[in-house]
Amino acid sequence: MPIQRRAAIVLAVLAVVVVLLYQLRDVLVPFVAGAALAYVLDPVADRLERLGIGRLAATFVILAVFLLLLVVALIVVVPLAANQVAALVASMPAMITRIQAIIADHAGPLLERAGGSGALQELQSSVGNLMGQGATWLLGFLRSLWSGSQAIVGIVSLLVVTPVVAFYLLVDWDRMIATLDRWVPPRHRDTARLLARDIDGAITSFIRGQSLVCLILGTFYAAGLWLVGLNFGVLIGLMAGFLTFIPYVGSLTGFLLSTGVALVQFWPDWVSIVMTLAIFLVGQFIEGNVLQPKLVGDAVRLHPVWLMFALLAFGSLFGFLGLLLAVPIAAALGVVARYGVRRYLQSRLYHDGTPILAADGLPPVAELTPPALSKP
């Protein structure tokens, strides 16, 4: 088959897949979440199997523990977080008024000398409008999560269907992988296995490492802000730690929220305000110099900008389903792109007739492409 026809078939299949994902994005969420849960828990099931526990029993034990932790989180953590969020939203008008008063008291004379009598009023109006729009957006977003029967049905299906899907996939995971491996043509099997191992390594390293980073930073921020005595400090710290999954977003969100609350609560106590800022500066230092190199490392090789774009783009196009698919697809595209670049650097197109050498530890092209199978 000509290469142009193969490319056209591949592009057509990808277009159909994208259209189906977009049309069925709400229906597919619990199934994709169940597959992601089975993928994450498969190493635990394999370890229990090595200890002599059957696959079915290991799956029961793993999902039972997971569901127990989920129920405890829903009963204990969610109500506390909901109350904190409601209190933070309710206090927004008073916080805006307080910040405007601080600006008027301490920056008013300087602004009037620099820009005239209307500069202060313009700055106060801009600050009030900005914070008011932020509070309105946050409140509307929280309402949208719980409004409408479709959202409620989606949450119920996520909590009910996801564990069932995860159970069946986890029981048959090894058999499914073996079946997919047999479907690959023998002459491409080594290359497919190489790419699959690289993609699996990138995804698992990112999920495991970044989850630990989020947990450690969320605990550090929450404990530090609580010790300083910041209002809503635990909520802001946990929120900043959770959003660390998106590069730069978590630290920036937590920094801005904590700074605004600290100015309103502690002014003119500069010591407490500086301590609040220092918590995020120390957290950023620990993340960049200790946690990311040790827990995530270079094996993931997902550039923060590429990851941020993938999360925002897929989330915008496909909603929550896009957030679930963003990291695996970004990791897979990164691995395939690096493999394509290595193959290009080994190709005659790049070397233009000069001897072809191995690049980046990859064997030469002739060794990567097995000879055609002889007919019986």
C-alpha angles and dihedrals in degrees: 000000000000115000091238091059092048091051091049091051092049092049091048091051091048091050091052091048092050092049092049092048090052095046095044098035094121095045095046097053098090092043094050090044089051091050091049090049091050090048092052094045097043094089089054091051091049091052092050089049090055088054090059101264117132120246094247094049091045090052091050092050095047096048092043091055092044093050091047091054090046093052091049090050092049093049099042111021103036097056092048092048092046091052091048092049092048091050092048092051091046092052094051096094092052090047091052091050091049094050090049090052092050090051091049094049100045107022100031100091093045093048093048091052092046102042109010131254095309097055094081094049091048093051092047090048092049093050092047093048093047095050092041091054091048092051091046092050092048092049092047091049092052091048092050091057092063103028123100132026091260092063092048091048089048092053092047092048090048092054095042107032098039097065091046092051091045091051096054094042093047092052093051099031098112093045091050092051091049090050092051089049091054091051092062112093110256094239091057097037098097092050092046091051091049092052092043091053092049093048092046091049093050094048097044093044092051096045095045096041098040092047090055090047091052092047095048095044093044090052092046094048094044094047093044095049090045091053090049088053097239116167111248087007095142092050094047092046094050091045091051091048093049093048090052083088084079107059115252093351097093097048093043094048093047092045094052095044095046092046092052093047092045092052091051096043105036106029121162090016098099093179094066092042092051090047089054091052091044091058091062093042090053090045091053091049092050092046096049099040105030116014102040096045094043103037104028102021128167097301092086094055093187110145111227092233092051091047092048091050092048093050095047095041097047091041091053094047102039105017117217090351088060091053089054093049099039100083097044092046093045091049092047093048090048093052093046092047092051090047090050091051091050091050090049091051088053096045129101088240089067099036095042096213098324119124112288114234132188117268128208094353093303116132118248119280092255090060093047094056110061116215117265114274113255117240115253 
